[in-house]
Structure formats: C-alpha cells, structure tokens
Amino acid sequence: MATMLKKCAMCLQEKGPDLMRSNDTCHECAERQRLCQKCINGTVAKSWRDGACPLCGHKAEASSLAVEAEVKHNPSKPEIISMLSILGWILFAMTGLSGVFLISQDGGGILGVSLIIAGVFQLSIFLGFSAIIDQLHKINVNTAKSDKPDT
C-alpha cells in the first residue's frame, strides 16, 4: 500500500504523514516562523491549522505555499553594540573635557588627570563589552546556520 505524501509549506519537501505535524507543516519546520500574506504577521508554524493563519484566519492557497517561507533572519548586528560604543565615547569625551578643564584651573591638576584616566577606563570597558557582544552575535549567527544537507 502506497502512502500519500504531503508537501510541507515551509521547506516545500514531500513527506509521509508520520513526519507531518499538521496538514501542511512537518515536525522539523513546526518551530519556525511562518508569514501570513494577508495580515503580514509572523507566527510559529505549529500554530497554523489546515493552512489558516491563527491571527486573522486567512487560509493559504495551494499555489501560494511556495511564497510562504520562514521569516528571514536579519543579519545586521544588534543595536546594543553600537549603543555601547557610542556611550563609551560620549563618557570619554565628557570626562576628558572635564579633566582638561580642571587641569587648566589652579590646583586641579591631579583631579583633572585622574578624570582623564577614568574616562580612558570607561571607554575601554564599554568598547570591550561591545566587542564581546559582537563576538557572541557572530557565534550565534554561525551556529544558527544549518550544516546539514536537505534530504
């Protein structure tokens, strides 16, 4: 007896009924995001029932299954990386200018130099955190890529 293969709306592969979580989504793709063409919202694919969007109820047509793919991951860096870098430079500029101002005053040389040194330390800490988060983001992006061939 031949088994009727079903086509997954996410990976577009034909699979047996035992590999399918619902009518149009396989177990492998169930945790991925699926985009509704009508309400333009992405929801987890396992929440879709019989090709219908769980938010608006729009039912995907058989011809549009190829168009409905997973929401693409944004390869850009997180904003916190640039924010930490900018904050570090701003703090460095503020403490540096304060230090220069105190150095120009009578009797403020030691305090001014210490403010400049503190600004350098703050800058290195913020740029260090920024570099660490950047490296963690790169590791996360690289491990999220699939090395397995589609079979």
N, CA and C atoms as an extended XYZ file, in Angstrom:
453
Properties=species:S:1:pos:R:3:atomname:S:1:resname:S:1:resid:I:1 pbc="F F F"
N         0.840       -1.177        0.000 N   MET     1
C         0.000        0.000        0.000 CA  MET     1
C         0.891        1.248        0.000 C   MET     1
N         0.667        2.146       -0.919 N   ALA     2
C         1.470        3.364       -1.047 CA  ALA     2
C         0.936        4.443       -0.109 C   ALA     2
N         1.861        5.132        0.507 N   THR     3
C         1.460        6.212        1.413 CA  THR     3
C         1.366        7.507        0.625 C   THR     3
N         0.380        8.290        0.956 N   MET     4
C         0.179        9.577        0.298 CA  MET     4
C         1.135       10.593        0.922 C   MET     4
N         2.026       11.150        0.114 N   LEU     5
C         2.976       12.144        0.602 CA  LEU     5
C         2.300       13.508        0.646 C   LEU     5
N         2.668       14.309        1.649 N   LYS     6
C         2.140       15.663        1.780 CA  LYS     6
C         3.298       16.635        1.661 C   LYS     6
N         3.010       17.801        1.108 N   LYS     7
C         4.040       18.811        0.899 CA  LYS     7
C         4.031       19.804        2.060 C   LYS     7
N         5.192       20.002        2.671 N   CYS     8
C         5.332       20.962        3.760 CA  CYS     8
C         5.355       22.380        3.174 C   CYS     8
N         4.579       23.277        3.760 N   ALA     9
C         4.506       24.653        3.273 CA  ALA     9
C         5.768       25.445        3.580 C   ALA     9
N         6.565       24.973        4.515 N   MET    10
C         7.763       25.713        4.909 CA  MET    10
C         8.990       25.299        4.095 C   MET    10
N         9.299       23.997        4.097 N   CYS    11
C        10.516       23.537        3.423 CA  CYS    11
C        10.223       23.016        2.018 C   CYS    11
N         8.949       22.919        1.651 N   LEU    12
C         8.487       22.505        0.325 CA  LEU    12
C         8.915       21.090       -0.041 C   LEU    12
N         9.156       20.244        0.960 N   GLN    13
C         9.514       18.853        0.711 CA  GLN    13
C         8.285       17.979        0.905 C   GLN    13
N         8.221       16.929        0.109 N   GLU    14
C         7.124       15.974        0.264 CA  GLU    14
C         7.528       14.941        1.299 C   GLU    14
N         6.655       14.753        2.286 N   LYS    15
C         6.961       13.850        3.387 CA  LYS    15
C         5.750       12.981        3.698 C   LYS    15
N         6.038       11.870        4.346 N   GLY    16
C         4.975       10.960        4.746 CA  GLY    16
C         4.157       11.545        5.882 C   GLY    16
N         2.940       11.004        6.102 N   PRO    17
C         2.070       11.554        7.139 CA  PRO    17
C         2.661       11.450        8.554 C   PRO    17
N         3.524       10.469        8.788 N   ASP    18
C         4.127       10.335       10.110 CA  ASP    18
C         5.152       11.436       10.394 C   ASP    18
N         5.660       12.116        9.367 N   LEU    19
C         6.623       13.202        9.533 CA  LEU    19
C         5.957       14.578        9.550 C   LEU    19
N         4.636       14.614        9.384 N   MET    20
C         3.909       15.879        9.328 CA  MET    20
C         3.264       16.184       10.680 C   MET    20
N         3.390       17.414       11.136 N   ARG    21
C         2.754       17.824       12.388 CA  ARG    21
C         1.303       18.204       12.152 C   ARG    21
N         1.045       18.874       11.029 N   SER    22
C        -0.321       19.218       10.636 CA  SER    22
C        -0.459       18.930        9.145 C   SER    22
N        -1.554       19.382        8.557 N   ASN    23
C        -1.793       19.116        7.136 CA  ASN    23
C        -0.701       19.665        6.227 C   ASN    23
N        -0.110       20.796        6.618 N   ASP    24
C         0.849       21.430        5.716 CA  ASP    24
C         2.167       21.823        6.371 C   ASP    24
N         2.461       21.305        7.574 N   THR    25
C         3.714       21.635        8.256 CA  THR    25
C         4.330       20.371        8.833 C   THR    25
N         5.620       20.144        8.522 N   CYS    26
C         6.303       18.965        9.056 CA  CYS    26
C         6.836       19.254       10.462 C   CYS    26
N         7.246       18.210       11.163 N   HIS    27
C         7.755       18.369       12.526 CA  HIS    27
C         9.011       19.233       12.562 C   HIS    27
N         9.883       19.120       11.563 N   GLU    28
C        11.130       19.892       11.533 CA  GLU    28
C        10.876       21.394       11.416 C   GLU    28
N         9.835       21.766       10.707 N   CYS    29
C         9.549       23.180       10.465 CA  CYS    29
C         8.556       23.772       11.467 C   CYS    29
N         8.063       22.982       12.391 N   ALA    30
C         6.991       23.432       13.288 CA  ALA    30
C         7.400       24.599       14.168 C   ALA    30
N         8.680       24.728       14.510 N   GLU    31
C         9.131       25.800       15.392 CA  GLU    31
C         9.551       27.050       14.626 C   GLU    31
N         9.571       27.001       13.315 N   ARG    32
C         9.984       28.151       12.516 CA  ARG    32
C         8.831       29.134       12.347 C   ARG    32
N         9.148       30.355       11.996 N   GLN    33
C         8.135       31.382       11.791 CA  GLN    33
C         7.520       31.252       10.410 C   GLN    33
N         6.224       31.488       10.336 N   ARG    34
C         5.516       31.447        9.068 CA  ARG    34
C         4.811       32.783        8.892 C   ARG    34
N         4.892       33.337        7.698 N   LEU    35
C         4.377       34.669        7.421 CA  LEU    35
C         3.031       34.589        6.717 C   LEU    35
N         2.051       35.300        7.268 N   CYS    36
C         0.733       35.370        6.639 CA  CYS    36
C         0.761       36.471        5.586 C   CYS    36
N         0.227       36.176        4.405 N   GLN    37
C         0.246       37.163        3.332 CA  GLN    37
C        -0.802       38.243        3.528 C   GLN    37
N        -1.863       37.935        4.263 N   LYS    38
C        -2.940       38.905        4.431 CA  LYS    38
C        -2.645       39.904        5.546 C   LYS    38
N        -2.373       39.398        6.757 N   CYS    39
C        -2.168       40.307        7.893 CA  CYS    39
C        -0.691       40.649        8.110 C   CYS    39
N         0.207       40.082        7.325 N   ILE    40
C         1.650       40.345        7.361 CA  ILE    40
C         2.229       40.126        8.763 C   ILE    40
N         1.755       39.116        9.451 N   ASN    41
C         2.287       38.786       10.774 CA  ASN    41
C         2.975       37.435       10.711 C   ASN    41
N         4.068       37.308       11.415 N   GLY    42
C         4.760       36.039       11.504 CA  GLY    42
C         4.391       35.329       12.795 C   GLY    42
N         3.990       34.078       12.696 N   THR    43
C         3.659       33.282       13.866 CA  THR    43
C         4.357       31.929       13.741 C   THR    43
N         4.443       31.213       14.846 N   VAL    44
C         5.071       29.900       14.831 CA  VAL    44
C         4.234       28.970       13.950 C   VAL    44
N         4.905       28.213       13.091 N   ALA    45
C         4.208       27.400       12.097 CA  ALA    45
C         3.299       26.343       12.718 C   ALA    45
N         3.643       25.846       13.910 N   LYS    46
C         2.818       24.795       14.501 CA  LYS    46
C         1.458       25.321       14.961 C   LYS    46
N         1.295       26.629       15.051 N   SER    47
C         0.001       27.185       15.449 CA  SER    47
C        -0.973       27.295       14.270 C   SER    47
N        -0.490       27.106       13.055 N   TRP    48
C        -1.347       27.146       11.874 CA  TRP    48
C        -2.117       25.838       11.779 C   TRP    48
N        -3.408       25.884       11.532 N   ARG    49
C        -4.242       24.695       11.373 CA  ARG    49
C        -4.829       24.681        9.965 C   ARG    49
N        -4.565       23.622        9.251 N   ASP    50
C        -5.063       23.429        7.879 CA  ASP    50
C        -4.755       24.622        6.984 C   ASP    50
N        -3.575       25.198        7.146 N   GLY    51
C        -3.138       26.293        6.289 CA  GLY    51
C        -3.753       27.631        6.623 C   GLY    51
N        -4.432       27.756        7.785 N   ALA    52
C        -5.085       29.009        8.154 CA  ALA    52
C        -4.250       29.756        9.189 C   ALA    52
N        -4.116       31.049        9.004 N   CYS    53
C        -3.369       31.902        9.930 CA  CYS    53
C        -4.108       31.945       11.270 C   CYS    53
N        -3.399       31.751       12.382 N   PRO    54
C        -4.080       31.764       13.678 CA  PRO    54
C        -4.547       33.156       14.108 C   PRO    54
N        -4.009       34.207       13.505 N   LEU    55
C        -4.385       35.567       13.894 CA  LEU    55
C        -5.580       36.097       13.122 C   LEU    55
N        -5.573       35.929       11.801 N   CYS    56
C        -6.653       36.504       11.001 CA  CYS    56
C        -7.544       35.447       10.344 C   CYS    56
N        -7.101       34.192       10.354 N   GLY    57
C        -7.910       33.122        9.763 CA  GLY    57
C        -7.750       32.970        8.266 C   GLY    57
N        -6.893       33.771        7.654 N   HIS    58
C        -6.670       33.682        6.208 CA  HIS    58
C        -6.086       32.314        5.874 C   HIS    58
N        -6.686       31.650        4.911 N   LYS    59
C        -6.224       30.323        4.525 CA  LYS    59
C        -5.340       30.446        3.286 C   LYS    59
N        -4.156       29.870        3.372 N   ALA    60
C        -3.212       29.935        2.260 CA  ALA    60
C        -3.684       29.040        1.129 C   ALA    60
N        -3.543       29.541       -0.086 N   GLU    61
C        -3.898       28.741       -1.253 CA  GLU    61
C        -2.767       27.788       -1.578 C   GLU    61
N        -3.075       26.722       -2.275 N   ALA    62
C        -2.052       25.732       -2.617 CA  ALA    62
C        -0.965       26.340       -3.486 C   ALA    62
N        -1.316       27.287       -4.346 N   SER    63
C        -0.315       27.886       -5.225 CA  SER    63
C         0.592       28.856       -4.480 C   SER    63
N         0.151       29.348       -3.322 N   SER    64
C         0.960       30.326       -2.604 CA  SER    64
C         1.821       29.684       -1.533 C   SER    64
N         1.820       28.359       -1.440 N   LEU    65
C         2.618       27.704       -0.414 CA  LEU    65
C         4.099       27.961       -0.608 C   LEU    65
N         4.529       28.050       -1.843 N   ALA    66
C         5.944       28.289       -2.104 CA  ALA    66
C         6.347       29.698       -1.687 C   ALA    66
N         5.388       30.631       -1.727 N   VAL    67
C         5.688       32.004       -1.369 CA  VAL    67
C         5.811       32.149        0.144 C   VAL    67
N         5.035       31.367        0.899 N   GLU    68
C         5.079       31.437        2.348 CA  GLU    68
C         6.312       30.717        2.844 C   GLU    68
N         7.283       31.459        3.207 N   ALA    69
C         8.525       30.865        3.709 CA  ALA    69
C         8.795       31.414        5.086 C   ALA    69
N         9.835       30.937        5.685 N   GLU    70
C        10.176       31.395        7.020 CA  GLU    70
C        10.606       32.851        6.956 C   GLU    70
N        10.344       33.580        8.026 N   VAL    71
C        10.763       34.971        8.111 CA  VAL    71
C        12.277       34.985        8.153 C   VAL    71
N        12.863       35.738        7.273 N   LYS    72
C        14.325       35.759        7.176 CA  LYS    72
C        14.924       36.432        8.397 C   LYS    72
N        16.023       35.880        8.874 N   HIS    73
C        16.718       36.473        9.995 CA  HIS    73
C        17.479       37.692        9.516 C   HIS    73
N        17.425       38.729       10.306 N   ASN    74
C        18.124       39.947        9.970 CA  ASN    74
C        19.612       39.765       10.304 C   ASN    74
N        20.481       39.786        9.274 N   PRO    75
C        21.889       39.540        9.542 CA  PRO    75
C        22.616       40.729       10.167 C   PRO    75
N        21.916       41.857       10.322 N   SER    76
C        22.600       43.017       10.873 CA  SER    76
C        22.898       42.808       12.357 C   SER    76
N        23.833       43.584       12.838 N   LYS    77
C        24.254       43.459       14.228 CA  LYS    77
C        23.200       44.068       15.151 C   LYS    77
N        23.136       43.576       16.389 N   PRO    78
C        22.201       44.177       17.347 CA  PRO    78
C        22.570       45.631       17.623 C   PRO    78
N        21.559       46.434       17.907 N   GLU    79
C        21.787       47.860       18.127 CA  GLU    79
C        22.608       48.134       19.380 C   GLU    79
N        22.577       47.221       20.335 N   ILE    80
C        23.284       47.469       21.597 CA  ILE    80
C        24.795       47.580       21.381 C   ILE    80
N        25.303       46.943       20.323 N   ILE    81
C        26.743       47.015       20.049 CA  ILE    81
C        27.147       48.456       19.743 C   ILE    81
N        26.427       49.108       18.856 N   SER    82
C        26.761       50.496       18.520 CA  SER    82
C        26.405       51.437       19.670 C   SER    82
N        25.327       51.125       20.413 N   MET    83
C        24.938       51.981       21.528 CA  MET    83
C        26.006       51.988       22.625 C   MET    83
N        26.558       50.805       22.948 N   LEU    84
C        27.613       50.750       23.961 CA  LEU    84
C        28.862       51.502       23.505 C   LEU    84
N        29.182       51.366       22.237 N   SER    85
C        30.350       52.064       21.701 CA  SER    85
C        30.150       53.578       21.761 C   SER    85
N        28.991       54.032       21.344 N   ILE    86
C        28.700       55.471       21.365 CA  ILE    86
C        28.693       55.994       22.800 C   ILE    86
N        28.075       55.245       23.704 N   LEU    87
C        28.033       55.665       25.098 CA  LEU    87
C        29.435       55.758       25.697 C   LEU    87
N        30.292       54.809       25.350 N   GLY    88
C        31.675       54.839       25.825 CA  GLY    88
C        32.404       56.079       25.344 C   GLY    88
N        32.233       56.408       24.071 N   TRP    89
C        32.910       57.586       23.533 CA  TRP    89
C        32.363       58.883       24.143 C   TRP    89
N        31.045       58.920       24.386 N   ILE    90
C        30.456       60.121       24.991 CA  ILE    90
C        30.988       60.311       26.408 C   ILE    90
N        31.016       59.220       27.179 N   LEU    91
C        31.545       59.322       28.544 CA  LEU    91
C        33.024       59.711       28.549 C   LEU    91
N        33.774       59.168       27.604 N   PHE    92
C        35.191       59.523       27.497 CA  PHE    92
C        35.354       61.008       27.176 C   PHE    92
N        34.536       61.513       26.244 N   ALA    93
C        34.621       62.925       25.877 CA  ALA    93
C        34.246       63.817       27.063 C   ALA    93
N        33.202       63.421       27.790 N   MET    94
C        32.775       64.242       28.937 CA  MET    94
C        33.837       64.266       30.032 C   MET    94
N        34.360       63.107       30.382 N   THR    95
C        35.368       63.077       31.450 CA  THR    95
C        36.679       63.691       30.971 C   THR    95
N        37.003       63.490       29.706 N   GLY    96
C        38.226       64.082       29.165 CA  GLY    96
C        38.171       65.595       29.163 C   GLY    96
N        37.042       66.150       28.713 N   LEU    97
C        36.901       67.607       28.702 CA  LEU    97
C        36.859       68.165       30.124 C   LEU    97
N        36.207       67.436       31.024 N   SER    98
C        36.199       67.872       32.428 CA  SER    98
C        37.610       67.858       32.993 C   SER    98
N        38.372       66.823       32.655 N   GLY    99
C        39.757       66.741       33.113 CA  GLY    99
C        40.604       67.866       32.584 C   GLY    99
N        40.444       68.176       31.303 N   VAL   100
C        41.205       69.280       30.705 CA  VAL   100
C        40.815       70.597       31.365 C   VAL   100
N        39.525       70.769       31.626 N   PHE   101
C        39.069       71.997       32.300 CA  PHE   101
C        39.674       72.112       33.695 C   PHE   101
N        39.686       70.988       34.447 N   LEU   102
C        40.254       71.036       35.794 CA  LEU   102
C        41.761       71.253       35.779 C   LEU   102
N        42.446       70.706       34.781 N   ILE   103
C        43.893       70.906       34.681 CA  ILE   103
C        44.203       72.385       34.458 C   ILE   103
N        43.360       73.076       33.695 N   SER   104
C        43.599       74.497       33.419 CA  SER   104
C        43.330       75.379       34.641 C   SER   104
N        42.618       74.872       35.640 N   GLN   105
C        42.340       75.631       36.866 CA  GLN   105
C        43.529       75.515       37.834 C   GLN   105
N        43.616       76.429       38.735 N   ASP   106
C        44.683       76.386       39.750 CA  ASP   106
C        44.400       75.264       40.747 C   ASP   106
N        45.353       74.391       40.950 N   GLY   107
C        45.246       73.332       41.944 CA  GLY   107
C        44.396       72.150       41.534 C   GLY   107
N        43.999       72.047       40.288 N   GLY   108
C        43.138       70.937       39.859 CA  GLY   108
C        43.843       69.938       38.969 C   GLY   108
N        45.162       69.974       38.940 N   GLY   109
C        45.929       69.109       38.040 CA  GLY   109
C        45.757       67.636       38.313 C   GLY   109
N        45.864       67.240       39.573 N   ILE   110
C        45.767       65.815       39.928 CA  ILE   110
C        44.360       65.292       39.645 C   ILE   110
N        43.368       66.093       40.034 N   LEU   111
C        41.982       65.681       39.805 CA  LEU   111
C        41.670       65.613       38.304 C   LEU   111
N        42.204       66.558       37.542 N   GLY   112
C        41.986       66.559       36.096 CA  GLY   112
C        42.592       65.338       35.419 C   GLY   112
N        43.826       65.003       35.803 N   VAL   113
C        44.491       63.823       35.238 CA  VAL   113
C        43.728       62.555       35.617 C   VAL   113
N        43.249       62.502       36.868 N   SER   114
C        42.501       61.309       37.280 CA  SER   114
C        41.180       61.184       36.527 C   SER   114
N        40.549       62.303       36.200 N   LEU   115
C        39.318       62.252       35.394 CA  LEU   115
C        39.604       61.745       33.982 C   LEU   115
N        40.692       62.188       33.390 N   ILE   116
C        41.062       61.716       32.054 CA  ILE   116
C        41.347       60.217       32.083 C   ILE   116
N        42.073       59.758       33.104 N   ILE   117
C        42.364       58.325       33.228 CA  ILE   117
C        41.072       57.528       33.431 C   ILE   117
N        40.152       58.074       34.241 N   ALA   118
C        38.858       57.402       34.444 CA  ALA   118
C        38.081       57.312       33.130 C   ALA   118
N        38.164       58.354       32.321 N   GLY   119
C        37.494       58.335       31.016 CA  GLY   119
C        38.055       57.267       30.099 C   GLY   119
N        39.382       57.097       30.137 N   VAL   120
C        40.020       56.046       29.332 CA  VAL   120
C        39.554       54.664       29.790 C   VAL   120
N        39.472       54.470       31.121 N   PHE   121
C        38.987       53.185       31.651 CA  PHE   121
C        37.533       52.932       31.244 C   PHE   121
N        36.691       53.954       31.355 N   GLN   122
C        35.289       53.789       30.954 CA  GLN   122
C        35.175       53.445       29.473 C   GLN   122
N        35.962       54.131       28.656 N   LEU   123
C        35.931       53.853       27.222 CA  LEU   123
C        36.346       52.419       26.938 C   LEU   123
N        37.409       51.958       27.586 N   SER   124
C        37.864       50.592       27.330 CA  SER   124
C        36.843       49.563       27.808 C   SER   124
N        36.169       49.836       28.916 N   ILE   125
C        35.138       48.906       29.406 CA  ILE   125
C        33.973       48.834       28.423 C   ILE   125
N        33.464       49.983       27.981 N   PHE   126
C        32.319       49.980       27.073 CA  PHE   126
C        32.673       49.378       25.715 C   PHE   126
N        33.866       49.705       25.190 N   LEU   127
C        34.274       49.106       23.912 CA  LEU   127
C        34.525       47.616       24.067 C   LEU   127
N        35.004       47.188       25.232 N   GLY   128
C        35.198       45.763       25.495 CA  GLY   128
C        33.887       45.012       25.518 C   GLY   128
N        32.887       45.560       26.225 N   PHE   129
C        31.564       44.922       26.235 CA  PHE   129
C        30.968       44.883       24.835 C   PHE   129
N        31.170       45.952       24.090 N   SER   130
C        30.669       45.997       22.716 CA  SER   130
C        31.312       44.898       21.860 C   SER   130
N        32.624       44.710       22.019 N   ALA   131
C        33.324       43.665       21.257 CA  ALA   131
C        32.881       42.270       21.688 C   ALA   131
N        32.650       42.069       22.985 N   ILE   132
C        32.189       40.765       23.464 CA  ILE   132
C        30.815       40.437       22.899 C   ILE   132
N        29.897       41.398       22.935 N   ILE   133
C        28.553       41.160       22.400 CA  ILE   133
C        28.620       40.911       20.902 C   ILE   133
N        29.500       41.630       20.198 N   ASP   134
C        29.664       41.413       18.764 CA  ASP   134
C        30.147       39.990       18.479 C   ASP   134
N        31.119       39.502       19.248 N   GLN   135
C        31.616       38.135       19.056 CA  GLN   135
C        30.536       37.110       19.374 C   GLN   135
N        29.770       37.338       20.433 N   LEU   136
C        28.675       36.412       20.766 CA  LEU   136
C        27.619       36.396       19.668 C   LEU   136
N        27.352       37.565       19.073 N   HIS   137
C        26.390       37.632       17.965 CA  HIS   137
C        26.906       36.834       16.767 C   HIS   137
N        28.203       36.969       16.460 N   LYS   138
C        28.776       36.212       15.340 CA  LYS   138
C        28.707       34.713       15.594 C   LYS   138
N        28.985       34.300       16.833 N   ILE   139
C        28.895       32.877       17.178 CA  ILE   139
C        27.464       32.391       17.027 C   ILE   139
N        26.512       33.196       17.493 N   ASN   140
C        25.104       32.827       17.408 CA  ASN   140
C        24.655       32.695       15.955 C   ASN   140
N        25.083       33.619       15.097 N   VAL   141
C        24.706       33.563       13.681 CA  VAL   141
C        25.325       32.333       13.019 C   VAL   141
N        26.590       32.045       13.349 N   ASN   142
C        27.256       30.904       12.728 CA  ASN   142
C        26.673       29.571       13.180 C   ASN   142
N        26.269       29.471       14.440 N   THR   143
C        25.690       28.204       14.906 CA  THR   143
C        24.246       28.048       14.460 C   THR   143
N        23.586       29.140       14.115 N   ALA   144
C        22.206       29.043       13.640 CA  ALA   144
C        22.134       28.553       12.198 C   ALA   144
N        23.221       28.701       11.451 N   LYS   145
C        23.247       28.200       10.075 CA  LYS   145
C        23.256       26.683       10.087 C   LYS   145
N        22.489       26.128        9.198 N   SER   146
C        22.392       24.666        9.149 CA  SER   146
C        23.520       24.086        8.292 C   SER   146
N        24.287       23.141        8.839 N   ASP   147
C        25.332       22.479        8.054 CA  ASP   147
C        24.786       21.208        7.417 C   ASP   147
N        23.596       20.804        7.815 N   LYS   148
C        23.039       19.551        7.302 CA  LYS   148
C        22.479       19.776        5.898 C   LYS   148
N        22.759       18.855        4.991 N   PRO   149
C        22.166       18.974        3.661 CA  PRO   149
C        20.686       18.598        3.739 C   PRO   149
N        19.899       19.246        2.910 N   ASP   150
C        18.471       18.918        2.855 CA  ASP   150
C        18.284       17.567        2.203 C   ASP   150
N        17.743       16.627        2.954 N   THR   151
C        17.494       15.296        2.403 CA  THR   151
C        16.050       14.933        2.503 C   THR   151
